[in-house]
Amino acid sequence: MTSDIVIAGGGIIGLSVALELARHGLRVRVLERGRPMAEASWAAAGMLAAEDPENPDELASLARYSRSLYPQYLSLLERLSSRRVPVRTRNAVQATRRGASFHCAPTETRSFLAPEQARLRIGALETGGRSFLWLEELSLDPRDLCAALPAAAIKAGVDLEERTAVYSVTAKPGSVQVATSAGAIAAGAFINCCGAWAGSLQSLQLAPLQAAPGPIGEAAVQPRKGQMLVVRLQDPSQLQYVLRTPEVYLVPRGDGRVVIGATVERAGFDREVQSGALHRLLALAADIWPPVQTAPIIESWAGLRPGTEDGLPILGPSAEPNCWLATGHFRNGILLAPATAAVMRGLIEGRTPEIPLEAFAPHRPACC
Ligand SMILES: Cc1cc2nc3c(=O)[nH]c(=O)nc-3n(C[C@H](O)[C@H](O)[C@H](O)COP(=O)(O)OP(=O)(O)OC[C@H]3O[C@@H](n4cnc5c(N)ncnc54)[C@H](O)[C@@H]3O)c2cc1C
């Protein structure tokens, strides 16, 4: 049976878009060259950092829209998959570098916090020379999403094919032909959700369209390596909120594990974990919260974020007919998944988007 939509990439973005489309009656096939949710979406810290003052301003409306969709997104995943995706923390303390102060305005979910108030919320906090914000911001463990999202998508009717790589896409009037490791597949439309690899898919347009092969939609996505480590606290109540500076973050899981991240590196597709990077992260973490110094390291990893030059996602139609892009979510793909799914469905159905999407257009000057 021919699918309405073929999606390349079974990370949080591909699967969330697939789930949204399948729930609304489309026949959707997701082609994942490895295992679903095993790349950036597995490697993430899981902060839903909609109010992080380090985010580009243009991200605010999409980030807040996504945050507003999160409760229903999580309950849908839990209902369909019968797996829990618990919220791990409900607030974050954001700090500046030493000697700096914030230039952002308070919002409904972001207020200034005096250093002594910050220390009341996080015991042993090193406040010297820093300013603080108190954020209403949830965090999740992406490993919970990794278990729930593929199961939920399958339950909603998505045809999820693992170990099937997409090589190229040929756009035709009214349809697409997708060349894969399992042979050619026809569909009504195609969405590139390949994360850090989105720029490597080829488009082969049929004459009389231009015949020169190029990356599909000229997806200007480059990998941004992130290294992380996890320490274990003997007493989980020692750290109950996310603690974040522009250089490092500490994300407690509620069970004693604290994720410390992350580097942001232009290192191609390299995913090695380097001791020097982990030591630098630990030193930055101990500088603001000394108890990490005596906690044992229990895990470390590296993942590849899909980065763009302006730090904004790429959401919309590609230059080829019937082809779409939903990628480039950089540091916020976990946060932005529900909104990405909603706006992509709107675009594909030809509706006016819920929020302005010009900043995320595939062919914006800063992007391609
Ligand atoms: C260290 C780190 C920390 C992070 N922390 C956070 C955080 O706290 N909060 C947050 O919101 N975000 C965070 N992120 C960012 C977030 O993880 C990403 O933005 C998000 O996971 C991107 O999702 P994706 O589905 O686009 O990419 P991915 O999860 O990488 O999925 C892309 C998929 O496409 C598949 N694929 C690639 N090429 C092909 C092909 N040719 N054919 C078929 N399949 C293909 C890959 O195998 C992969 O499974 C973090 C990322 C990292 C690395």
The ligand as an SDF file (V2000), in Angstrom:
LIG
                    3D

 53 58  0  0  0  0  0  0  0  0999 V2000
   24.3510   16.3890   24.6380 C   0  0  0  0  0  0  0  0  0  0  0  0
   22.9970   16.8940   24.2020 C   0  0  0  0  0  0  0  0  0  0  0  0
   22.1440   17.4800   25.1140 C   0  0  0  0  0  0  0  0  0  0  0  0
   20.8900   17.9460   24.7150 C   0  0  0  0  0  0  0  0  0  0  0  0
   20.0340   18.4570   25.6440 N   0  0  0  0  0  0  0  0  0  0  0  0
   18.7960   18.8750   25.2590 C   0  0  0  0  0  0  0  0  0  0  0  0
   17.8590   19.3470   26.2240 C   0  0  0  0  0  0  0  0  0  0  0  0
   18.1340   19.3710   27.4250 O   0  0  0  0  0  0  0  0  0  0  0  0
   16.6370   19.7740   25.7820 N   0  0  0  0  0  0  0  0  0  0  0  0
   16.2890   19.7480   24.4590 C   0  0  0  0  0  0  0  0  0  0  0  0
   15.1660   20.1680   24.1370 O   0  0  0  0  0  0  0  0  0  0  0  0
   17.1570   19.2870   23.5300 N   0  0  0  0  0  0  0  0  0  0  0  0
   18.3950   18.8500   23.8950 C   0  0  0  0  0  0  0  0  0  0  0  0
   19.2780   18.3950   22.9670 N   0  0  0  0  0  0  0  0  0  0  0  0
   18.9350   18.5110   21.5470 C   0  0  0  0  0  0  0  0  0  0  0  0
   18.0280   17.3870   21.0990 C   0  0  0  0  0  0  0  0  0  0  0  0
   18.5580   16.1640   21.5320 O   0  0  0  0  0  0  0  0  0  0  0  0
   17.9330   17.4190   19.5660 C   0  0  0  0  0  0  0  0  0  0  0  0
   17.5860   18.7080   19.1040 O   0  0  0  0  0  0  0  0  0  0  0  0
   16.8600   16.4380   19.0920 C   0  0  0  0  0  0  0  0  0  0  0  0
   17.0750   15.1650   19.6520 O   0  0  0  0  0  0  0  0  0  0  0  0
   16.8660   16.3400   17.5710 C   0  0  0  0  0  0  0  0  0  0  0  0
   15.9640   15.3340   17.2210 O   0  0  0  0  0  0  0  0  0  0  0  0
   15.9670   14.7240   15.7580 P   0  0  0  0  0  0  0  0  0  0  0  0
   14.8790   13.7320   15.7010 O   0  0  0  0  0  0  0  0  0  0  0  0
   15.9780   15.8390   14.7600 O   0  0  0  0  0  0  0  0  0  0  0  0
   17.4110   14.0510   15.6250 O   0  0  0  0  0  0  0  0  0  0  0  0
   17.9210   12.5980   16.0790 P   0  0  0  0  0  0  0  0  0  0  0  0
   17.4010   12.2100   17.3900 O   0  0  0  0  0  0  0  0  0  0  0  0
   19.4010   12.5950   15.8920 O   0  0  0  0  0  0  0  0  0  0  0  0
   17.2330   11.6570   15.0200 O   0  0  0  0  0  0  0  0  0  0  0  0
   17.5800   11.6640   13.6460 C   0  0  0  0  0  0  0  0  0  0  0  0
   17.4290   10.2440   13.1620 C   0  0  0  0  0  0  0  0  0  0  0  0
   17.6110   10.2020   11.7530 O   0  0  0  0  0  0  0  0  0  0  0  0
   18.2420    8.9780   11.4440 C   0  0  0  0  0  0  0  0  0  0  0  0
   18.8390    9.0880   10.1130 N   0  0  0  0  0  0  0  0  0  0  0  0
   19.8760    9.8710    9.7380 C   0  0  0  0  0  0  0  0  0  0  0  0
   20.1170    9.7280    8.4190 N   0  0  0  0  0  0  0  0  0  0  0  0
   19.2050    8.8310    7.9560 C   0  0  0  0  0  0  0  0  0  0  0  0
   18.9380    8.2800    6.6650 C   0  0  0  0  0  0  0  0  0  0  0  0
   19.6630    8.6200    5.6070 N   0  0  0  0  0  0  0  0  0  0  0  0
   17.9190    7.3940    6.5540 N   0  0  0  0  0  0  0  0  0  0  0  0
   17.1690    7.0260    7.6260 C   0  0  0  0  0  0  0  0  0  0  0  0
   17.3750    7.5320    8.8640 N   0  0  0  0  0  0  0  0  0  0  0  0
   18.3830    8.4170    9.0240 C   0  0  0  0  0  0  0  0  0  0  0  0
   19.2720    8.8170   12.5560 C   0  0  0  0  0  0  0  0  0  0  0  0
   19.7020    7.4720   12.6710 O   0  0  0  0  0  0  0  0  0  0  0  0
   18.4860    9.3050   13.7610 C   0  0  0  0  0  0  0  0  0  0  0  0
   17.8380    8.2440   14.4400 O   0  0  0  0  0  0  0  0  0  0  0  0
   20.5210   17.8670   23.3520 C   0  0  0  0  0  0  0  0  0  0  0  0
   21.3610   17.2300   22.4370 C   0  0  0  0  0  0  0  0  0  0  0  0
   22.5870   16.7280   22.8640 C   0  0  0  0  0  0  0  0  0  0  0  0
   23.4640   16.0220   21.8700 C   0  0  0  0  0  0  0  0  0  0  0  0
  1  2  1  0
  2  3  1  0
  2 52  2  0
  3  4  2  0
  4  5  1  0
  4 50  1  0
  5  6  2  0
  6  7  1  0
  6 13  1  0
  7  8  2  0
  7  9  1  0
  9 10  1  0
 10 11  2  0
 10 12  1  0
 12 13  2  0
 13 14  1  0
 14 15  1  0
 14 50  1  0
 15 16  1  0
 16 17  1  0
 16 18  1  0
 18 19  1  0
 18 20  1  0
 20 21  1  0
 20 22  1  0
 22 23  1  0
 23 24  1  0
 24 25  2  0
 24 26  1  0
 24 27  1  0
 27 28  1  0
 28 29  2  0
 28 30  1  0
 28 31  1  0
 31 32  1  0
 32 33  1  0
 33 34  1  0
 33 48  1  0
 34 35  1  0
 35 36  1  0
 35 46  1  0
 36 37  1  0
 36 45  1  0
 37 38  2  0
 38 39  1  0
 39 40  1  0
 39 45  2  0
 40 41  1  0
 40 42  2  0
 42 43  1  0
 43 44  2  0
 44 45  1  0
 46 47  1  0
 46 48  1  0
 48 49  1  0
 50 51  2  0
 51 52  1  0
 52 53  1  0
M  END
$$$$
